[in-house]
Amino acid sequence: MVSIRFLVFFLVGMVVVVSPVWSEVSINTLKKGVVKVTAQFTQGRKVGTGFIVGQSQKNLFVVTASHVVEGEVEPPQSITLTFFTRQEDSLVAQVVKKEGGDSRGLALLKVGGDIPQDVEILEWDSKTRFQGGEEFQLIGFPRISGIPWTVTKGIISGFEGQILKFSGAVEEGNSGGPLLYQGKVIGVAMEVTGQFGSAKPTQIAKFTLDNWLVLPELTGGEEKQGRDDVPMVVIPAGEFLMGKAEGLDGGPDEKPQRSIFLDAFSIDVYEVTVEQYHRFVRATGQQIPKYWDQVNDEVSRARFGTKPVVGVSWFDANAYCKWVGKRLPTEAEWEKAARGEDGRFFPWGNDAPGKKSANFEQDPTELVYAERLTPAGIFEPGRSAYGLFDMAGNVWEWVNDWYSENYYRVGPLKNPPGPPQGIVKVLRGGSWKSKERHLRTENRRDFSPNRREPDLGFRCARNAS
């Protein structure tokens, strides 16, 4: 993280607005979840905003922008939090986790002791899809003297890669504060240039916090299961169309298309990440993956920890899933999770892939973590019908099945487990190197289970309880 200059939005004419969308009661409720963050250094202090994301029996957990609590040459001497509901004093906080080396990183703070009783955990919005032009609100503590807090308005410009861009009149003390749309958090304010700002969107922020194991709340059909405690989605029992229909282009191993019945199962929302796999290696002594030297230190893991792990063999992936109390999905389970029950060509529908829906068609390189992989869960327009991220592109995903070109002709129509034996295993979904055709939901690829490549990863599944 860098100095506060990376986040400067200056309040233009001191615009302070309470949105007409919410009542004053709603604003008063929401601000109970927002705190002022003050980091004291030898040569001065930084002031920013944070908001409450979790609570245990004795502690509150607060997220903010990491550069608010990071000095250029020294760590802060102290970090204190001031609550809206009790502004006459402050509580000392500790940094629990921090994304270092990135002006758009997050920091997680923990505070205990005499915590105010009247606080709110703000709710995340990870479902609304923004096209640009929507109005949001930002609650925060500006550094202008005499202004204890503000609710300012801004306009969403849209997504630029994994960053939510917006325009608004916001002063530097708002860094780390929540961007709110209809009362829910859609991003964390990070930096601006002039009157144009950027934020870490909910999907990325929430995924990082999930990796840090501090988000007990779940939304929609998500659940958390297994030692890794990451979000999963229950795929309901029922039939779906598997394979490529006759008359459409596709390999012979993708035909015939058949109606397959599957029992209910759960599958990870995201591909397994570097940080998750690091915990596995540290706990078990498992052989490190290929390309692990690119992430085998704290600084690199802070930069790349939310990117999918690569360079893993089928045996590595299988061992990890067993360690967390799960398993690799079957090929049929993977395809249903990707295409849903409507036979779509791609996880998001039938439209051709674009750079906002998937990470694909990039040139080969050995510097895979720094130059090619994207953090798991940033392509909101590319989510599957069941809400899964990166079912097309980023990394090929190992599944449990042995590969057989003729299996679709002879396999059972209910819960097909794959061939009983084979030489090569199945991969699904395409990767950052793949062409468009490899991103189709029915596309199949086979590799030796011992292969470790810069675009091979995985996610886990388990039987529905």
N, C-alpha and C positions, 0 to 999 in steps of 0.2 A: 504494500500500500504506500501511497505517496502522500504528499502534503495536501492540505486542504484546498490547494489551488485546483485540484482535479474536480472538485465538486461545486465550484462557485456558481450559484445562480444568484443574481442580485434582485432584490425586491424592487420592482419598477413602480415608483409612485406609491409604494406600500399598499398593494391591493390586498385587502383582507375580506374574505367572502365566506358566508355560510351558505352552502348549497341549498337551493329551494327544494331539492329532491328529498332531503331529510328534514325532519323536525328538529327543533332545538334539543328535545329530549334525546333524539338519536345521536346528535353530535356530542352531547354531554356523556352519553354512554360510551361512545367510541373513544373519546379522549381519555377515558379511564384505562385504556390499553396502551397509551402512548407515554413515553418518558423522555426527559431531557438527559442527554449523555454528555458528561464533562470529563475530559481527559487532561490531567495536569502534567505539564512537562517543566523541566528546569527553566526553559526559555519562554514559557507562556502556557497557553492552554488551547484546546480545541473543543468546540461545542457542536454537538449534533443531536440527532433524534433517534430514538429506537422504539420498538413496540414489543409487547408481550406475546410470546408464541407458545409458552408452556408453563406448567406449574406442577411442582411436586409438593410433598407434605411440608417441606421446610424452605423451598426456594422458588423463585420466579426465574424464567429464562427469557431473555430479551435479545432480539436481533437488531443489528445496526450495520452501517457501512464500515468495513474494516479500517479504512483510512482515518475514521474519526478517532480510533483508539490506538493508532500507530504513529510513532514519530519517525522523522527522517533519519535520525542518527541514534536515538535512544528510545527505550520503552517508556511508557508513561509512569510517573511516580504514583499516581492514583487515578482511579476511574470511579466516578460517582453518578448515581441515577437520582433524578428528581421526578416525583410523580405529580400528575395534575391534581390528584386528590389530596396531596400533602406537599405543598410547595415551600413550606417553611424550613424544611431540612432535607438532607440527602442521605442516601445509603451507599456504602462502598460496594462496588461490584468487581467480579473477577472475569477475566477472559477465559472461556472454556475451550472454544475453537475459533480458528481464524484462517481465512484464505489469504495467504501471504503473496506478495509480489504482483498484485493485480489491483488497479485502482477501482475496479468494480467488484471487489470481493466482499464477502460477508464476515461479520464477527458475531459470535454467540457469547452473551454475557450471562453470568449467574449472580443473583443477589439473594441474600438471606437476612435473617435477623428480624427486626421490627417492620415487617412488610405491611403496607396498608391493606386493610381488609377489602376495601371497595375497589377492586381492579377487574379488568376485562381481558380475556384472551381473544385477540382479534381473529375473525374468521377469514380463511383464504378463499378466493374465487379462482379455481383452476379450470372452469368449464366455459366461461364466456369467451367467445372468439371476437377479437377486435379487428375492425376493418380500417380504422382511422376516422377521426372526427368526433369520437366520443369524448364527453367531458368527464373529468375525474376531479377528486379533491385530495389535498395533501394536508394532513395535520402535522404541525411541527413547532419547534422552538426556534424562531429566528434570532439572530444575534443583535438585532436593533434594540437599543436601550428603551425600556418602558413597554415593550411588547411581550407579554408573558407567553403567548402562544397564538398561532394563527391557523385558520382553515383557508387555504388558497385554492384557486381553480386552475386547471390546465386542460389542454386538448391533446388527446392521443394522436400521434402521427402514424403509428404502425410499427411493425417489427423490422429490425435490421439485423439479420442473423439471429443471435440469441439475446438481443437487447431490445427492450421496449423504448421507443423514441417518443418524445412529447415536447410540446411547447408550453411554457408557463413562466410566471413571475415568482421565482422561489429563491430565497436567500440561503447562504451556505449552511446555516444552522439546521436546515431541514434535511441535510444528508442523513441517510439511514432511516428516514421516516416512511410511513406507509402511503402508497398511492391507493386511493379508495374509490371504488366504483359501486354505487348503490349499497354502500355500507360494508363492502368486503375488500380485502387486500388483493390488489392485482399486480403489485410490484413494490420494490424497495428503491427509493431514490438514491442515485449514485453520483452522477456528474452532469455538467452542462457546458455548452459553449454559447456564450451570450444568453439568449432567451430560450435556447433549445436544450432539452435535457435528455438523459437516458436513465433507465431503471432496470434492475434485474427483475424479470417477470416472475410471477408466482410459480410457474412450473419449475424454473431453475432454482429459485430460492427454497421452495418447499422440498425439492429433491435433495438439495444440499443438507437441509435440516433433517430430513429423513435419514440420510447417511450418518449424521451426527446423533441420531437416535433420540431426538427431543420432541417429536410430534406425535403425541398419542391420539390426536383426533383424526378421524377418517371421514371421507365424504363419499356419497354415492354408493356404489356396490363394492368399494374397496375394503380390504381387510388386511391385517398384518399377521403373518404366520412364519414360523421357523426361527432359527437362531439369528438370522440376519435382520429380522424384524422390518422388512421392507414392504411397501404396498403391493398387494396382489389384487386381482380381480377374479371373481367367480364367474366362470363361463357356464351358463345353465345347460342342463341336459337337453338333448334334442338332435334333430337332423340338420345337416347342411350339405351343400353340394361341394364335393372334393374333386379336384382335377380340372382339366381343360375340356370344354365341350367340343364335340366333333364339328369340323368346319372352320375352327379357329386355329390360328397359328400356334404352334407349341411343339415341344419335344414328344416323341412317342411314349416316353416314360410318364408323361402327365395325363395320359388317356388310358381308358375311357373316364369320362366324368360320371361319378356315382353319388347317390344319396347315402351318406354315412351317418349313423347314429352314435353319439358319444354320451357317456354318463357325464354328470357335472364334474368340473375340475377347477382348480385355481391356478393362475399363472402370474408371474411377476409383471408389474406394469412397465418396468425398465430393464434394460440389459444390465448384467452384473458389472459393477464398476471397479476401477483400480483400488479405491479405498476399501471396498468390501472384500476384494480378493487379497489385499494386503493383510487384513485381519486373519483370514484363513491361512495364509502362508506362515504368518507369525505364530499362530496357535498350533499348527500341525506339522510344520517343517516340510510341507509339500514342495516338490521341485519348483523353482521359480519359472515363470513363463519366459518365452523368448521376448526380447525387447524390454524386459523388466529393468534393465540398466537405465532406461529413460525415465523411470519413475521410482527408483530405489533410494530415494532420500526424501526428507521431510519437505524441502522446498518444492521439489518436483511433484510430490503427491498433493501438496496444497494447490498447485496449478492445475494438475490433471486428474485429481482424485475422483471427479464426477464423470470422467470419460469411461467408456466401456473398456474392460480389460481385454487385451488381444494377445496373440501368441500362445494361446492355450490349446492343448490337444483335446480330443473327445474324452480321454481318460481324466485329464485335469478337470474339465467341466463336470463330468459325472461325479468325481470325488468332492468337488465343492458343493454341489447340490445335495449330496448325501450328508455332508457335514452340517449343513443348515437345516436338515430334516426334510428335505424335498427330493426332487428327482428331475431329470431332463424331461421335457414334454415329448410325447409321441409326435410323429410327423402329422398325424391327423389332428391332434390337439392344437399343434402350432398353426395349421392352416385354418382351422375354424376360428381361432383367436384373432388371426390376421384378417380374414375376409368376411366374418360374420355369417349370417344365414341368407344373405341376398346374392351371393355369388359374385361379389365385386372383383374387379381386376386388380385393384390396389387396396391397401388397408383403408385409405380415406375415401374410396369410391372408384369411379371409372375414368376420371380425368387423368391425363398423363402427368407424371411427376414433374415437379418444379423445384427450384432451390429453396422454397419455403416449406416444402413437405418432406424432404428427405436429403440426406447427405450421400451423394453418388457422383459418378463420372469425374473422379479426380485422378490426376496422374500419379503413378507409383512413386513412393519415397520410403526410405528407411526411417525417417523422423516422423513416425506415425502419430505419436501423441501430440507433438508440438504443431504439426502442419496438416494433419488430415482428419483425425477423429474429432467429433463434436461431442459436448457433454450429453449424457443420456437425458432425454426428455425435453429437448428444446424445440422440436418441430411440432408445435401445437396443431397446425393444419394437417399434419400427417398422421394423426392418431387414428387407430382402428375403430371399428364400430363399438368395440367394448372398452375403448379408452386407453389402449396400449400405445406406448411410444416406440418408434424406431423398429417397427415390424418390416420396414423396407429401408434398406440402406444402413449406413454407419458400419455395422459389422455383420458378416454372415453368422448365423446362429446354429450351433450344433443341436440336433435333436436326438432322441434315444435310438431311433430305428437304424437297422442295417439297410443298405440300399439294394433294391432289386428293380430292374427296368420294367418287369412284368407284374409287379406286386399289385397294381391297381386292377389287374384282370383276375387275380386269384385270391386276393385278401378278403377277409370277412367284412361284412357291411356294418357290424356293430363293434365298436371299440377296437379297431385294427391295431395290433401291437407292433406291426412290422415283421419282416422275415425272421425266422428263428436263428439264422446265422448268416454270415456274409464276410466280405473282405473289406468293404468300405462303408462309411457311415454317411447319413444324410445331413446336408446343410440347407438352411432356408433363409430367405429374406434379402439377399444381396448385401453389398457393402459400399464403402466410400469409393472403391475402384470400379463398381459395377456399371454396366449399361442399363438403360431403361428396362429392357426385357427381363433382366434378372430380378427386378423389383416386383414383378407380378406375384400375386398371392399363391399361384399354383406352381411357380417355378421351382425346380429341384436341382440340387447339385450334390455330388458325392466326392468324398475325400477319404484318404486313409485316416483312421482314428488317431494315428501318431503325429499327424501334420500340425505344425505350429506356424501360423502365418500372421502377417500384420493386419489382416482384416477378418480374423476368426475369433468370435466371442460366443456368448450364450446368455440365456436366462433360464430360470428354474420354474418348475410346476409342482403340483401335488394333488392328490385326490381331494375332492371336496369333502369336508367333514360333515 
